[in-house]
Amino acid sequence: MVSGGGAVSSARIAHYGEGANQYERIESLDGQTRYVYRHNDVIHTLWPGNRVALVEQAQALSGFPSLLQGSIDRLAEFYEVQPQGSERVAGREAHVLLVHPRDGHRFGYRLWSDKASGLLLRSDVLNEKNEVLETSAFSEVTIGVKAQFDSVTGPMRKLDGYRVIRPTVNSTRLEVEGWSMRQLVPGFREVNCVKRPMESPTSNAQEASSEPVLQTIYSDGLTYVSVFIEPFSPARHQRSMRTAVGATQTLMRRQGDWWVTLVGDVPPATLLAFANALERRK
């Protein structure tokens, strides 16, 4: 379950491991029916109501219940971790940790990890006043169940009758595409940069933009910022705006002949710092 900004969403998650192979199934329990199946780095997202399937490679992002994207040592440069005792979550005993940012460029966290397995059971995102912006948590957890690999790989093979979208994603670098970051926000590093189409999977195929979007992802090891750059279109890009839903901030604005969108679970000033540092070189 994820709650924040007055919105609540829930999902049923199954995760299996066999050696180096990882299998995951996520079923959305709210709104439009959606299933996500992952086998290692291959992800299939299915919308049965629209008969649409999106097939893509996993990107360099982590989310609940797997947050950490870097080493513990690097994390300690920008966050202070304080043990807060023990509590029960989803019927299981958990260690509680308060992760406090060492500067104003990032949010804080309160984390509950299962004592027996280390699984993250709950995560609260906290603002500078330690107020909860967003909560991600399990309401029920069963560990050690018999693996059901076919419940993941079966639906990934059975795509008859679906409109299958396989976006072409090309690795690149910001500088190669004629852009640069004059100065990175302290602690953040570039972890991925690609050119990709931005077709909405549930829209008509004719509605897809003909121009690929440049996406660059930055991370401090615990959170992330995504920067999207695309040609400016007066029909689609009518006004600059900032929005916030839970911990997720979004900033959209025009920069010359381009439209820039920044998204991340960071304070608004951090997104603005990224936007102001972005520079067109050619």
Contacts in CASP RR format, 6 or more apart in sequence:
PFRMAT RR
TARGET T0000
AUTHOR 0000-0000-0000
METHOD contacts of the structure
MODEL  1
MVSGGGAVSSARIAHYGEGANQYERIESLDGQTRYVYRHNDVIHTLWPGN
RVALVEQAQALSGFPSLLQGSIDRLAEFYEVQPQGSERVAGREAHVLLVH
PRDGHRFGYRLWSDKASGLLLRSDVLNEKNEVLETSAFSEVTIGVKAQFD
SVTGPMRKLDGYRVIRPTVNSTRLEVEGWSMRQLVPGFREVNCVKRPMES
PTSNAQEASSEPVLQTIYSDGLTYVSVFIEPFSPARHQRSMRTAVGATQT
LMRRQGDWWVTLVGDVPPATLLAFANALERRK
1 8 0 8 1.000
1 9 0 8 1.000
1 10 0 8 1.000
1 11 0 8 1.000
1 135 0 8 1.000
1 136 0 8 1.000
1 137 0 8 1.000
1 138 0 8 1.000
1 139 0 8 1.000
2 8 0 8 1.000
2 9 0 8 1.000
2 10 0 8 1.000
2 64 0 8 1.000
2 134 0 8 1.000
2 135 0 8 1.000
2 136 0 8 1.000
3 9 0 8 1.000
3 134 0 8 1.000
3 135 0 8 1.000
4 133 0 8 1.000
4 134 0 8 1.000
4 135 0 8 1.000
4 245 0 8 1.000
4 246 0 8 1.000
4 247 0 8 1.000
5 133 0 8 1.000
5 134 0 8 1.000
5 244 0 8 1.000
5 245 0 8 1.000
5 246 0 8 1.000
6 246 0 8 1.000
7 245 0 8 1.000
7 246 0 8 1.000
8 30 0 8 1.000
9 28 0 8 1.000
9 29 0 8 1.000
9 30 0 8 1.000
10 29 0 8 1.000
10 30 0 8 1.000
10 139 0 8 1.000
11 26 0 8 1.000
11 27 0 8 1.000
11 28 0 8 1.000
11 29 0 8 1.000
12 26 0 8 1.000
12 27 0 8 1.000
12 29 0 8 1.000
13 24 0 8 1.000
13 25 0 8 1.000
13 26 0 8 1.000
13 27 0 8 1.000
14 24 0 8 1.000
14 25 0 8 1.000
14 148 0 8 1.000
14 151 0 8 1.000
14 152 0 8 1.000
15 22 0 8 1.000
15 23 0 8 1.000
15 24 0 8 1.000
15 25 0 8 1.000
16 22 0 8 1.000
16 23 0 8 1.000
16 24 0 8 1.000
16 147 0 8 1.000
16 148 0 8 1.000
16 149 0 8 1.000
16 152 0 8 1.000
17 23 0 8 1.000
17 147 0 8 1.000
18 147 0 8 1.000
18 149 0 8 1.000
21 39 0 8 1.000
21 40 0 8 1.000
22 38 0 8 1.000
22 39 0 8 1.000
22 40 0 8 1.000
23 38 0 8 1.000
23 39 0 8 1.000
23 147 0 8 1.000
23 149 0 8 1.000
23 152 0 8 1.000
23 153 0 8 1.000
24 36 0 8 1.000
24 37 0 8 1.000
24 38 0 8 1.000
24 152 0 8 1.000
25 35 0 8 1.000
25 36 0 8 1.000
25 37 0 8 1.000
25 38 0 8 1.000
25 151 0 8 1.000
25 152 0 8 1.000
26 35 0 8 1.000
26 36 0 8 1.000
26 37 0 8 1.000
27 34 0 8 1.000
27 35 0 8 1.000
28 34 0 8 1.000
28 35 0 8 1.000
32 47 0 8 1.000
32 49 0 8 1.000
32 202 0 8 1.000
33 47 0 8 1.000
33 48 0 8 1.000
33 49 0 8 1.000
34 45 0 8 1.000
34 46 0 8 1.000
34 47 0 8 1.000
35 45 0 8 1.000
35 46 0 8 1.000
35 48 0 8 1.000
35 155 0 8 1.000
36 43 0 8 1.000
36 44 0 8 1.000
36 45 0 8 1.000
36 46 0 8 1.000
37 43 0 8 1.000
37 44 0 8 1.000
37 45 0 8 1.000
37 46 0 8 1.000
37 152 0 8 1.000
37 153 0 8 1.000
37 155 0 8 1.000
37 156 0 8 1.000
38 44 0 8 1.000
38 58 0 8 1.000
38 152 0 8 1.000
39 152 0 8 1.000
39 153 0 8 1.000
39 156 0 8 1.000
41 57 0 8 1.000
41 58 0 8 1.000
42 55 0 8 1.000
42 56 0 8 1.000
42 57 0 8 1.000
42 58 0 8 1.000
42 156 0 8 1.000
43 54 0 8 1.000
43 55 0 8 1.000
43 56 0 8 1.000
43 57 0 8 1.000
43 58 0 8 1.000
44 53 0 8 1.000
44 54 0 8 1.000
44 55 0 8 1.000
44 155 0 8 1.000
44 156 0 8 1.000
44 159 0 8 1.000
45 53 0 8 1.000
45 54 0 8 1.000
45 56 0 8 1.000
45 201 0 8 1.000
46 52 0 8 1.000
46 53 0 8 1.000
46 54 0 8 1.000
46 155 0 8 1.000
46 162 0 8 1.000
47 53 0 8 1.000
47 201 0 8 1.000
47 202 0 8 1.000
50 163 0 8 1.000
50 201 0 8 1.000
50 202 0 8 1.000
51 161 0 8 1.000
51 162 0 8 1.000
51 163 0 8 1.000
52 162 0 8 1.000
52 163 0 8 1.000
52 165 0 8 1.000
52 201 0 8 1.000
52 202 0 8 1.000
53 159 0 8 1.000
53 162 0 8 1.000
53 163 0 8 1.000
53 164 0 8 1.000
53 165 0 8 1.000
54 165 0 8 1.000
54 167 0 8 1.000
54 201 0 8 1.000
55 164 0 8 1.000
55 165 0 8 1.000
55 166 0 8 1.000
56 166 0 8 1.000
56 167 0 8 1.000
56 169 0 8 1.000
57 169 0 8 1.000
59 192 0 8 1.000
59 194 0 8 1.000
59 217 0 8 1.000
60 69 0 8 1.000
60 191 0 8 1.000
60 192 0 8 1.000
60 217 0 8 1.000
60 219 0 8 1.000
61 69 0 8 1.000
61 217 0 8 1.000
61 219 0 8 1.000
61 224 0 8 1.000
62 68 0 8 1.000
62 69 0 8 1.000
64 120 0 8 1.000
64 123 0 8 1.000
64 136 0 8 1.000
65 119 0 8 1.000
65 120 0 8 1.000
65 121 0 8 1.000
65 123 0 8 1.000
65 136 0 8 1.000
65 138 0 8 1.000
66 120 0 8 1.000
67 109 0 8 1.000
67 111 0 8 1.000
67 120 0 8 1.000
67 123 0 8 1.000
67 222 0 8 1.000
68 75 0 8 1.000
68 221 0 8 1.000
68 222 0 8 1.000
69 191 0 8 1.000
69 219 0 8 1.000
69 221 0 8 1.000
69 222 0 8 1.000
69 224 0 8 1.000
70 219 0 8 1.000
70 221 0 8 1.000
70 222 0 8 1.000
74 221 0 8 1.000
75 81 0 8 1.000
75 221 0 8 1.000
75 222 0 8 1.000
77 102 0 8 1.000
77 187 0 8 1.000
78 101 0 8 1.000
78 102 0 8 1.000
78 103 0 8 1.000
78 105 0 8 1.000
78 106 0 8 1.000
78 186 0 8 1.000
78 187 0 8 1.000
78 220 0 8 1.000
79 99 0 8 1.000
79 100 0 8 1.000
79 101 0 8 1.000
79 102 0 8 1.000
79 106 0 8 1.000
79 108 0 8 1.000
79 222 0 8 1.000
80 99 0 8 1.000
80 100 0 8 1.000
80 101 0 8 1.000
80 102 0 8 1.000
81 97 0 8 1.000
81 98 0 8 1.000
81 99 0 8 1.000
81 100 0 8 1.000
82 97 0 8 1.000
82 98 0 8 1.000
82 99 0 8 1.000
82 100 0 8 1.000
83 95 0 8 1.000
83 96 0 8 1.000
83 97 0 8 1.000
83 98 0 8 1.000
84 96 0 8 1.000
84 97 0 8 1.000
84 98 0 8 1.000
84 110 0 8 1.000
85 95 0 8 1.000
85 96 0 8 1.000
86 93 0 8 1.000
86 94 0 8 1.000
86 95 0 8 1.000
86 96 0 8 1.000
86 115 0 8 1.000
87 93 0 8 1.000
87 94 0 8 1.000
87 96 0 8 1.000
87 112 0 8 1.000
88 94 0 8 1.000
89 112 0 8 1.000
89 114 0 8 1.000
89 121 0 8 1.000
89 122 0 8 1.000
89 137 0 8 1.000
89 138 0 8 1.000
90 121 0 8 1.000
90 122 0 8 1.000
90 137 0 8 1.000
90 138 0 8 1.000
90 139 0 8 1.000
90 140 0 8 1.000
90 141 0 8 1.000
91 141 0 8 1.000
92 114 0 8 1.000
92 115 0 8 1.000
92 116 0 8 1.000
92 121 0 8 1.000
92 141 0 8 1.000
93 114 0 8 1.000
93 115 0 8 1.000
93 116 0 8 1.000
94 112 0 8 1.000
94 113 0 8 1.000
94 114 0 8 1.000
94 115 0 8 1.000
94 121 0 8 1.000
94 122 0 8 1.000
95 112 0 8 1.000
95 113 0 8 1.000
95 115 0 8 1.000
96 110 0 8 1.000
96 111 0 8 1.000
96 112 0 8 1.000
97 109 0 8 1.000
97 110 0 8 1.000
97 111 0 8 1.000
97 112 0 8 1.000
97 113 0 8 1.000
98 109 0 8 1.000
98 110 0 8 1.000
99 108 0 8 1.000
99 109 0 8 1.000
99 110 0 8 1.000
99 111 0 8 1.000
99 222 0 8 1.000
100 108 0 8 1.000
101 107 0 8 1.000
101 108 0 8 1.000
103 186 0 8 1.000
104 128 0 8 1.000
104 267 0 8 1.000
104 269 0 8 1.000
104 270 0 8 1.000
105 185 0 8 1.000
105 186 0 8 1.000
105 187 0 8 1.000
105 188 0 8 1.000
105 220 0 8 1.000
105 266 0 8 1.000
105 267 0 8 1.000
105 269 0 8 1.000
105 270 0 8 1.000
105 273 0 8 1.000
106 220 0 8 1.000
106 222 0 8 1.000
106 223 0 8 1.000
106 266 0 8 1.000
106 267 0 8 1.000
106 270 0 8 1.000
107 125 0 8 1.000
107 126 0 8 1.000
107 127 0 8 1.000
107 133 0 8 1.000
107 223 0 8 1.000
107 247 0 8 1.000
107 265 0 8 1.000
107 266 0 8 1.000
107 267 0 8 1.000
108 125 0 8 1.000
108 126 0 8 1.000
108 127 0 8 1.000
109 123 0 8 1.000
109 124 0 8 1.000
109 125 0 8 1.000
109 126 0 8 1.000
109 222 0 8 1.000
110 123 0 8 1.000
110 124 0 8 1.000
110 126 0 8 1.000
110 132 0 8 1.000
111 120 0 8 1.000
111 122 0 8 1.000
111 123 0 8 1.000
111 124 0 8 1.000
112 120 0 8 1.000
112 121 0 8 1.000
112 122 0 8 1.000
112 123 0 8 1.000
112 137 0 8 1.000
113 119 0 8 1.000
113 120 0 8 1.000
113 121 0 8 1.000
114 120 0 8 1.000
114 121 0 8 1.000
114 141 0 8 1.000
114 143 0 8 1.000
116 143 0 8 1.000
117 143 0 8 1.000
119 141 0 8 1.000
119 143 0 8 1.000
121 137 0 8 1.000
121 138 0 8 1.000
121 141 0 8 1.000
122 135 0 8 1.000
122 136 0 8 1.000
122 137 0 8 1.000
122 138 0 8 1.000
123 135 0 8 1.000
123 136 0 8 1.000
123 137 0 8 1.000
124 132 0 8 1.000
124 134 0 8 1.000
124 135 0 8 1.000
125 132 0 8 1.000
125 133 0 8 1.000
125 134 0 8 1.000
125 135 0 8 1.000
125 246 0 8 1.000
125 247 0 8 1.000
125 265 0 8 1.000
126 132 0 8 1.000
126 133 0 8 1.000
127 133 0 8 1.000
127 267 0 8 1.000
128 267 0 8 1.000
133 246 0 8 1.000
133 247 0 8 1.000
134 246 0 8 1.000
134 247 0 8 1.000
134 248 0 8 1.000
134 265 0 8 1.000
163 205 0 8 1.000
165 199 0 8 1.000
165 201 0 8 1.000
167 196 0 8 1.000
167 197 0 8 1.000
167 199 0 8 1.000
168 196 0 8 1.000
168 197 0 8 1.000
169 194 0 8 1.000
169 195 0 8 1.000
169 196 0 8 1.000
170 194 0 8 1.000
170 195 0 8 1.000
170 196 0 8 1.000
170 212 0 8 1.000
171 192 0 8 1.000
171 193 0 8 1.000
171 194 0 8 1.000
172 193 0 8 1.000
172 194 0 8 1.000
172 195 0 8 1.000
172 214 0 8 1.000
173 193 0 8 1.000
174 180 0 8 1.000
174 181 0 8 1.000
174 190 0 8 1.000
174 193 0 8 1.000
174 214 0 8 1.000
174 216 0 8 1.000
175 281 0 8 1.000
177 195 0 8 1.000
177 214 0 8 1.000
177 229 0 8 1.000
178 280 0 8 1.000
178 281 0 8 1.000
178 282 0 8 1.000
179 214 0 8 1.000
179 229 0 8 1.000
179 278 0 8 1.000
179 279 0 8 1.000
179 280 0 8 1.000
179 281 0 8 1.000
180 278 0 8 1.000
180 279 0 8 1.000
180 281 0 8 1.000
181 274 0 8 1.000
181 277 0 8 1.000
181 278 0 8 1.000
181 279 0 8 1.000
182 277 0 8 1.000
182 278 0 8 1.000
182 279 0 8 1.000
183 277 0 8 1.000
184 190 0 8 1.000
184 218 0 8 1.000
184 277 0 8 1.000
185 218 0 8 1.000
185 225 0 8 1.000
185 270 0 8 1.000
185 273 0 8 1.000
185 274 0 8 1.000
185 277 0 8 1.000
187 220 0 8 1.000
188 218 0 8 1.000
188 219 0 8 1.000
188 220 0 8 1.000
188 225 0 8 1.000
189 218 0 8 1.000
189 219 0 8 1.000
189 220 0 8 1.000
190 216 0 8 1.000
190 217 0 8 1.000
190 218 0 8 1.000
191 217 0 8 1.000
191 218 0 8 1.000
191 219 0 8 1.000
191 224 0 8 1.000
192 215 0 8 1.000
192 216 0 8 1.000
192 217 0 8 1.000
193 214 0 8 1.000
193 215 0 8 1.000
193 216 0 8 1.000
193 217 0 8 1.000
194 214 0 8 1.000
194 215 0 8 1.000
195 212 0 8 1.000
195 213 0 8 1.000
195 214 0 8 1.000
195 215 0 8 1.000
196 212 0 8 1.000
196 213 0 8 1.000
196 215 0 8 1.000
197 208 0 8 1.000
197 209 0 8 1.000
197 212 0 8 1.000
197 213 0 8 1.000
198 208 0 8 1.000
198 209 0 8 1.000
198 212 0 8 1.000
198 213 0 8 1.000
198 228 0 8 1.000
198 230 0 8 1.000
199 205 0 8 1.000
199 207 0 8 1.000
199 208 0 8 1.000
199 209 0 8 1.000
200 207 0 8 1.000
200 208 0 8 1.000
209 230 0 8 1.000
209 236 0 8 1.000
211 230 0 8 1.000
211 231 0 8 1.000
212 230 0 8 1.000
213 228 0 8 1.000
213 229 0 8 1.000
213 230 0 8 1.000
214 228 0 8 1.000
214 229 0 8 1.000
214 230 0 8 1.000
215 226 0 8 1.000
215 227 0 8 1.000
215 228 0 8 1.000
215 229 0 8 1.000
216 226 0 8 1.000
216 227 0 8 1.000
216 229 0 8 1.000
217 224 0 8 1.000
217 225 0 8 1.000
217 226 0 8 1.000
217 227 0 8 1.000
218 224 0 8 1.000
218 225 0 8 1.000
218 226 0 8 1.000
218 227 0 8 1.000
218 274 0 8 1.000
219 225 0 8 1.000
223 264 0 8 1.000
223 265 0 8 1.000
223 266 0 8 1.000
224 264 0 8 1.000
224 265 0 8 1.000
225 262 0 8 1.000
225 263 0 8 1.000
225 264 0 8 1.000
225 266 0 8 1.000
225 270 0 8 1.000
225 271 0 8 1.000
225 274 0 8 1.000
226 262 0 8 1.000
226 263 0 8 1.000
226 264 0 8 1.000
227 260 0 8 1.000
227 261 0 8 1.000
227 262 0 8 1.000
227 274 0 8 1.000
227 278 0 8 1.000
228 260 0 8 1.000
228 261 0 8 1.000
228 262 0 8 1.000
228 263 0 8 1.000
229 258 0 8 1.000
229 259 0 8 1.000
229 260 0 8 1.000
229 278 0 8 1.000
230 258 0 8 1.000
230 259 0 8 1.000
230 261 0 8 1.000
231 257 0 8 1.000
231 258 0 8 1.000
231 259 0 8 1.000
232 254 0 8 1.000
232 256 0 8 1.000
232 257 0 8 1.000
232 258 0 8 1.000
232 259 0 8 1.000
233 259 0 8 1.000
236 259 0 8 1.000
237 252 0 8 1.000
237 254 0 8 1.000
237 259 0 8 1.000
240 252 0 8 1.000
240 253 0 8 1.000
240 254 0 8 1.000
241 250 0 8 1.000
241 251 0 8 1.000
241 252 0 8 1.000
241 253 0 8 1.000
242 249 0 8 1.000
242 250 0 8 1.000
242 251 0 8 1.000
242 252 0 8 1.000
242 268 0 8 1.000
242 271 0 8 1.000
243 249 0 8 1.000
243 250 0 8 1.000
244 250 0 8 1.000
244 268 0 8 1.000
247 265 0 8 1.000
248 263 0 8 1.000
248 264 0 8 1.000
248 265 0 8 1.000
249 263 0 8 1.000
249 264 0 8 1.000
249 265 0 8 1.000
249 266 0 8 1.000
249 267 0 8 1.000
249 268 0 8 1.000
249 270 0 8 1.000
249 271 0 8 1.000
250 261 0 8 1.000
250 262 0 8 1.000
250 263 0 8 1.000
250 264 0 8 1.000
250 271 0 8 1.000
251 261 0 8 1.000
251 262 0 8 1.000
251 263 0 8 1.000
251 268 0 8 1.000
251 271 0 8 1.000
251 272 0 8 1.000
251 275 0 8 1.000
252 259 0 8 1.000
252 260 0 8 1.000
252 261 0 8 1.000
252 262 0 8 1.000
253 259 0 8 1.000
253 260 0 8 1.000
253 275 0 8 1.000
254 260 0 8 1.000
255 278 0 8 1.000
255 280 0 8 1.000
256 280 0 8 1.000
258 280 0 8 1.000
260 275 0 8 1.000
260 278 0 8 1.000
262 271 0 8 1.000
262 274 0 8 1.000
262 275 0 8 1.000
263 271 0 8 1.000
264 271 0 8 1.000
END
